[in-house]
C-alpha cells in the first residue's frame, strides 16, 4: 500500500472501534457463564474473531447479528473438546487467556497461530498453569506455538507472584483459579489493566483486590450478562497523536474507554503540554468523550508503573515524541520486545528511516524531538504488527513531499478494520 497524505488538518468527530481487551473478555466470560450474554459495540477485528471461532469450536452457540452478539453459555463444564487444533491467528490475548480456561477442562487441545504469534513466548502463562496441575507442552523452552494443553479437573490453588507486568498472564491465572480447589493468590509486579477482574464481578463472580494482590476463590459459577463495550483507547491513541502533531487539527473522539489502568497515554499527553479535554465522562461505563487540538509539545520521561498503563500505545507515543521539543526517554518497557514484533527495534528503525532520531535501549528508547519527517528510501514493513502499520500511516500525515510504501498493511485488520476509512473521513485531502 502506498500512502501519500497531504493533510491540511484533521477535523471532525469519530467513534473508535470497541475495546479489543474487553471484546475478547466479553466472549470468554459469556461462553463460560450460564445463560445468555448480549454484547453491544464489540470489535470485529480478526483477533476477536479468533476468540469467537475458538469457543464455537468448543460447542458454544454465538449469534452475530451485526450490532449485537449473543452468546448462549451453558457453563464452563459444558465446553466440549474441539475436533481439531484451534487457530489463534495473530492474537496473543486469545491464546494466553484461553489457556487459563483450558487448564481446567478434561480434554487436550492444541493451539496454533500465524508466524508472528508463533514467535511469542507462552512460558509465562504455561508456568503458573503447570503449577496448578495442567500439562502444557510447546516449542522450545519458551513454550511457543503450536502448544498443547491437557487440562485437569483437579486444579489446585497457588500463590503466584507474576514475574512480569502482564494483564494476559494475570487473566490466565484468574480463569484457571475459577476452576481450582481453594483460594488462589496472585501478586502483580505492577498494576495492569483490570478488565478481567471487573468483568468477573459483573458476571456474578467473586474476588478481592488489595493494591497489587488479587485473591480468587475456586469453584465459582457465573451468570450471563449484558455488556456494552466502550471505544478502545489504544485505537483512539492514533487519532489523539495525529491531532496533536498535524497543524490545524481538532478532533472529538466519542465513547473512549478511560479505565484508570489504561489511561497512561492521557497522562503523557498532559505532561507534554498537549491540549486535551475529557468531556462527558461516564463513571459507570468508564468511558468519556475526548477533545484534542494541535499543540506545542515538550519532551518527558515515561517509566515505572506508568508503563503497563500504556504499553500498547508506546509505538504511537514514540512518533509523538519526535514532534515534541527536547528529549523523551522511555524506560522499563522491555515487554515491548515480546509483542507482535520487537517493537523497540521496529519502531526505531521505521521512524529513523523517515528522519527521526531514536536510540533504542534494552528497555525502551531515547527520542530527540523536533525532527521533520520525510519519505523513507525503502518501504516500511509492518512485519504483521497492526500497531506499526497504523503508526506509519499517522507518520505519513507529517510527510510534505513523497509517499510512504507500507508492506503488509492488512495487519491493521486485527484490531481496527475501518482505520483507513476513518483516516479518509478525518483528513481533508488524501
C-alpha positions in Angstrom: 0.0 0.0 0.0 1.3 3.5 -0.9 0.4 6.4 1.4 0.5 10.0 0.2 -1.5 12.2 2.5 -1.5 16.0 2.1 -3.5 16.9 5.1 -4.4 20.5 5.9 -5.5 19.4 9.3 -7.7 16.6 10.8 -11.2 17.7 11.7 -14.4 16.1 12.9 -15.9 13.6 15.3 -15.2 9.9 15.5 -16.4 6.9 17.4 -13.5 4.5 17.6 -14.0 0.7 17.4 -14.8 -1.2 20.6 -12.1 -2.0 23.1 -10.2 -5.1 22.0 -9.4 -6.3 25.5 -13.0 -6.0 26.7 -14.3 -7.6 23.5 -12.2 -10.7 24.0 -13.2 -11.0 27.6 -16.9 -10.5 26.9 -16.9 -13.5 24.6 -14.9 -15.6 27.1 -17.0 -14.8 30.1 -20.2 -15.2 28.1 -19.0 -18.6 27.0 -18.1 -19.9 30.4 -21.2 -18.4 32.2 -24.6 -20.0 32.3 -27.3 -18.2 30.4 -27.5 -15.6 27.7 -24.9 -12.8 27.3 -25.7 -9.9 25.0 -22.8 -7.8 23.8 -23.0 -4.4 22.1 -20.4 -2.5 20.2 -17.9 -5.4 20.1 -14.7 -5.0 18.0 -15.0 -7.2 14.9 -11.2 -7.3 14.3 -9.5 -10.5 13.3 -8.1 -11.1 16.8 -11.6 -11.1 18.4 -13.0 -13.2 15.6 -10.3 -15.8 16.5 -11.7 -15.9 20.1 -15.3 -16.3 18.8 -14.4 -19.2 16.5 -12.4 -20.9 19.3 -15.5 -21.0 21.5 -17.8 -22.0 18.7 -15.4 -24.9 18.1 -15.9 -25.9 21.7 -19.7 -26.1 21.3 -20.8 -22.6 22.3 -23.6 -21.0 20.2 -22.6 -17.5 19.4 -25.0 -15.4 17.2 -23.7 -12.3 15.3 -26.5 -10.0 14.2 -24.3 -7.1 13.2 -24.8 -4.6 16.1 -25.3 -7.2 18.7 -23.6 -10.5 19.5 -25.4 -13.1 21.7 -23.5 -15.8 23.5 -25.6 -18.8 24.7 -23.4 -20.0 27.6 -24.1 -23.3 29.4 -21.3 -23.0 32.0 -17.6 -23.8 31.8 -18.1 -27.5 32.5 -20.2 -27.9 29.3 -17.4 -26.8 26.9 -16.5 -29.7 24.5 -13.2 -30.8 23.1 -12.7 -29.2 19.7 -12.5 -31.6 16.7 -9.2 -30.0 15.5 -6.5 -27.6 16.7 -7.6 -24.1 17.4 -6.3 -21.3 15.1 -5.4 -18.2 17.2 -4.4 -16.2 14.2 -2.3 -13.3 15.4 -4.0 -13.0 18.8 -1.8 -13.3 21.9 -4.8 -12.3 24.1 -6.9 -15.2 22.7 -4.0 -17.6 23.2 -3.0 -16.7 26.8 -6.4 -16.1 28.3 -7.9 -19.2 26.7 -5.0 -21.2 28.1 -6.3 -20.4 31.6 -9.8 -21.7 30.7 -8.4 -24.9 29.0 -6.2 -25.6 32.0 -9.3 -26.8 34.0 -11.1 -28.8 31.3 -11.0 -32.6 30.9 -9.6 -32.8 27.4 -6.5 -32.0 25.3 -6.3 -29.0 23.0 -3.7 -27.7 20.6 -3.4 -24.0 19.8 -1.5 -22.6 16.8 -1.1 -19.2 15.2 0.5 -17.2 12.4 4.2 -16.7 12.0 4.2 -13.6 14.3 2.3 -15.2 17.1 4.4 -18.4 16.9 7.4 -16.3 17.8 5.9 -15.0 21.1 6.7 -16.7 24.4 4.0 -18.7 26.2 6.1 -20.0 29.0 5.0 -17.0 31.2 1.5 -18.5 31.0 2.4 -22.1 31.0 4.5 -22.0 34.2 1.7 -21.0 36.6 -0.8 -23.2 34.9 1.5 -26.2 35.2 1.9 -25.4 38.9 -1.8 -25.6 39.2 -1.9 -29.1 37.6 -2.3 -28.6 33.8 0.0 -30.4 31.4 1.4 -27.9 28.8 3.9 -28.6 26.0 5.1 -26.2 23.3 8.1 -25.4 21.1 11.5 -24.7 22.8 11.9 -23.7 26.4 9.7 -20.6 25.8 6.7 -23.0 25.0 6.0 -21.2 21.7 3.1 -22.3 19.5 2.0 -24.8 18.5 1.2 -25.5 22.2 -0.8 -28.4 23.6 -2.8 -28.1 26.8 -4.1 -31.2 28.7 -6.4 -29.8 31.3 -7.2 -31.2 34.8 -10.5 -31.2 36.6 -8.5 -31.1 39.9 -6.5 -27.9 39.5 -5.1 -26.7 42.8 -4.9 -23.1 44.0 -1.5 -21.5 44.1 0.2 -18.4 45.5 1.9 -16.8 42.5 4.0 -13.6 42.1 3.9 -12.5 38.5 7.5 -12.2 37.2 6.3 -9.7 34.5 3.7 -7.0 34.5 1.2 -8.7 32.2 -2.6 -8.5 32.2 -2.7 -11.5 29.9 -0.8 -13.7 32.4 -2.8 -12.4 35.3 -6.0 -13.1 33.5 -5.0 -16.6 32.5 -4.3 -17.5 36.2 -7.6 -15.9 37.2 -9.5 -18.0 34.7 -7.8 -21.2 35.9 -8.4 -20.1 39.6 -12.1 -20.1 39.0 -11.9 -23.8 38.4 -9.3 -24.6 41.1 -9.8 -26.1 44.6 -9.1 -23.5 47.2 -8.0 -19.8 47.2 -5.6 -18.6 44.5 -3.4 -15.6 45.3 -1.9 -13.5 42.5 0.5 -10.7 43.2 1.3 -8.3 40.4 4.7 -6.8 39.7 2.9 -3.5 38.6 -0.8 -2.9 38.3 -2.0 -3.8 34.9 -5.4 -3.3 33.1 -8.2 -4.5 35.3 -10.8 -5.6 32.8 -10.8 -9.3 33.8 -11.3 -8.5 37.5 -14.1 -6.1 36.8 -15.9 -8.4 34.3 -15.6 -11.3 36.7 -17.6 -9.3 39.2 -20.1 -8.2 36.6 -20.8 -11.9 35.7 -21.5 -12.7 39.4 -18.1 -13.8 40.4 -16.1 -13.1 43.5 -12.6 -11.8 44.1 -10.8 -9.5 46.4 -8.3 -6.9 45.3 -5.9 -5.1 47.6 -3.3 -2.9 45.9 -1.3 -5.5 43.7 -2.7 -8.6 45.4 -5.7 -10.5 44.0 -7.5 -13.3 45.8 -9.7 -15.7 43.7 -11.8 -18.5 45.3 -12.3 -21.6 43.2 -15.4 -23.4 42.2 -17.3 -20.4 41.0 -20.3 -20.3 38.8 -21.0 -17.3 36.5 -24.2 -15.9 35.0 -24.7 -14.3 31.6 -24.9 -10.5 31.4 -25.4 -7.5 29.1 -22.1 -6.0 28.1 -21.6 -2.6 26.4 -18.1 -2.4 25.0 -16.6 1.2 25.2 -14.3 2.5 22.5 -10.7 1.3 22.5 -8.3 3.9 23.9 -5.5 2.0 22.1 -7.2 2.8 18.8 -8.1 6.3 19.9 -4.4 6.9 20.6 -3.5 7.1 16.9 -6.0 9.9 16.4 -5.0 11.7 19.6 -1.4 11.8 18.4 -2.4 12.7 14.9 -4.4 15.7 16.1 -1.6 16.9 18.4 1.1 16.8 15.7 -0.7 17.8 12.5 -1.2 21.6 12.2 -4.8 23.0 12.3 -6.2 19.7 13.7 -9.1 19.4 16.2 -10.8 16.1 16.8 -13.6 14.9 19.1 -13.4 11.1 19.9 -16.6 9.7 21.4 -17.2 6.9 23.9 -13.5 6.2 24.6 -12.8 3.8 27.4 -11.0 5.5 30.3 -10.5 2.7 32.8 -7.8 4.0 35.1 -5.5 1.1 34.3 -5.5 2.2 30.6 -5.2 6.0 30.7 -1.4 6.3 30.8 -1.4 8.0 27.3 -3.6 10.8 28.6 -1.2 11.5 31.4 1.7 11.5 29.0 -0.1 14.0 26.7 -0.9 16.2 29.6 2.8 16.1 30.8 3.9 17.0 27.3 1.6 20.1 27.2 -1.0 18.7 24.8 -4.4 20.3 24.6 -6.7 17.5 25.6 -10.0 17.8 27.3 -12.0 15.0 29.0 -15.7 15.6 28.4 -19.0 13.8 29.1 -17.4 11.3 31.5 -19.5 8.2 32.3 -18.1 6.8 35.6 -20.2 3.7 35.4 -19.2 2.7 31.9 -15.7 4.1 32.4 -15.9 6.0 29.1 -15.6 9.6 28.0 -15.5 12.0 25.1 -12.0 13.3 24.4 -11.3 16.6 22.6 -7.8 17.2 21.3 -6.1 20.0 19.3 -2.8 20.6 17.6 -0.3 21.6 20.3 3.2 22.7 21.1 4.7 19.8 22.9 7.7 19.2 25.2 9.6 16.0 25.9 9.1 13.9 29.0 10.1 10.7 30.8 7.9 7.6 30.7 8.8 4.8 33.1 7.9 2.8 36.2 4.3 1.9 37.0 3.1 4.1 34.1 4.4 1.6 31.5 1.8 -1.2 32.0 -0.9 1.5 31.6 0.2 2.5 28.1 2.3 -0.5 26.8 0.3 -0.8 23.6 0.4 2.9 22.9 4.2 3.3 23.1 4.7 2.9 19.3 2.5 5.9 18.6 3.8 7.8 21.6 7.3 7.4 20.1 6.0 9.2 17.0 4.5 11.9 19.2 7.9 12.4 20.9 9.6 13.0 17.6 7.5 16.1 17.2 8.0 17.5 20.8 10.7 19.9 21.8 13.5 18.3 23.7 14.2 14.7 24.7 11.8 12.0 25.6 13.0 8.9 27.5 11.1 5.6 27.7 12.3 3.2 30.3 11.2 -0.1 31.9 9.5 -1.2 28.7 11.4 -4.4 27.8 8.0 -6.0 27.4 7.9 -4.3 24.0 10.4 -6.9 22.7 7.9 -9.7 23.0 4.8 -8.1 21.4 3.8 -8.9 17.8 7.3 -7.8 16.9 10.3 -6.4 18.8 8.6 -3.0 19.0 11.6 -1.3 20.3 13.7 -2.2 17.3 10.9 -2.0 14.7 9.6 1.4 15.9 13.1 2.9 16.0 14.0 1.5 12.5 10.8 2.7 10.9 10.9 6.2 12.3 14.6 6.7 11.9 14.2 5.8 8.2 12.0 8.8 8.0 14.4 11.2 9.6 13.7 10.7 13.3 16.5 10.4 15.9 15.6 7.5 18.1 18.2 5.5 20.1 16.8 2.1 21.1 17.9 0.8 24.5 17.5 -2.6 26.3 14.2 -1.5 27.9 13.0 1.5 25.8 14.1 4.4 23.7 15.7 7.8 23.8 14.0 10.1 21.4 15.2 13.5 20.2 12.3 15.8 19.4 11.7 18.5 16.9 12.6 16.4 13.9 11.0 16.8 10.5 9.9 13.6 8.9 10.4 12.7 5.2 9.5 9.8 3.0 11.9 6.8 3.6 14.1 5.5 0.8 12.6 2.0 1.2 9.2 0.7 2.2 8.1 0.2 5.8 7.3 -3.4 6.6 4.7 -3.8 9.5 6.1 -7.4 9.9 2.5 -8.3 10.7 2.2 -5.9 13.5 -1.0 -3.8 13.4 0.3 -1.0 15.6 3.4 -0.5 13.5 1.1 -0.2 10.4 -1.1 2.5 12.0 1.9 4.4 13.4 3.4 4.5 9.9 0.1 5.8 8.4 -0.1 8.6 11.0 3.6 9.4 10.4 2.7 9.8 6.7 0.5 12.8 7.7 3.7 14.6 8.5 5.5 13.9 5.2 5.2 17.0 3.0 6.7 15.5 -0.2 6.8 12.0 -1.4 4.9 8.9 -0.3 5.3 6.0 2.1 5.0 2.5 0.9 3.6 0.2 3.6 4.1 -3.5 3.4 1.6 -5.9 5.0 -0.9 -3.2 5.7 -3.5 -5.9 6.1 -2.2 -6.5 9.6 -4.2 -3.5 10.7 -7.4 -5.6 10.3 -6.5 -7.5 13.5 -7.6 -4.5 15.7 -9.0 -1.7 13.5 -10.7 -2.9 10.3 -12.1 0.6 9.5 -8.8 2.5 10.1 -8.2 3.8 6.6 -11.9 4.7 6.1 -11.7 6.8 9.3 -8.4 8.4 8.1 -10.1 9.4 4.9 -13.1 10.8 6.8 -10.9 12.9 9.1 -8.4 14.2 6.6 -9.4 16.9 4.2 -7.2 15.7 1.3 -5.8 12.3 0.6 
